[in-house]
């Protein structure tokens, strides 16, 4: 069994917490599958800084590239670079975070490596099989990958972030792109015509300890801001939304929590005016404590909630905001 390659994502050199969770999963995979060690790959602006950081997390070596080819994410060059690094580092397994980037490029890596893939795993079993959710999390399947090459995406909320080790750091080197004749700046890779980075003063949704989410019952974008924002600010929480709220234009797409949005598992999740459709529950039911506010006593959200309040959200949410603000002041 070869090595395990972890594709590490970062933001201008700052390693994402989710990639450290993927690294934890990679360690478990390496143990379960008898792999020869863990190596890593970092791409994009600030890759050298992130590679230096990752080298302290118990990896044997790290390859990086800050080539203009990786300045903005595009699935084909990223996928080809990951496959190239796997070949150069002697890795038979590729692991990455199951976020939008991982979900987009890993299937391409699987094709390039002729590998079997397991997506969005939540655990590594003692016998080497992988646990992953199916049917919006209603079924947990144990999957065995029998191919010589394997690709695995990891649900970040299911594994703890890896911690820095005390051992000497792994070696850091630049990925030689000449190893793939097709991996160069070609029009066929497409061109990024525009790039807009969303910024917010609140915590990042996927990493937040507290999340306040709003649903379609808020009835408008103005009500969403009027009700959800003050409560989130009082709790120093991230803001989320149901798919129905996003589809109705009350909140942007990157706030969506659910099967087709982001998966979160904060210490506290407050669902305001969310009915609790299966699609939404798949993205938040692993939260430590779930609080639901809904005027419908039969709403499915109450089946998973630790605390439920059957009431008018427009009355009780502002009262809760005032109470929290008073406690924190």
Order of alpha helices (4+ residues) and beta strands (2+ residues): beta-beta-beta-alpha-beta-alpha-beta-alpha-beta-alpha-beta-beta-beta-beta-beta-beta-alpha-alpha-beta-alpha-beta-alpha-beta-beta-alpha
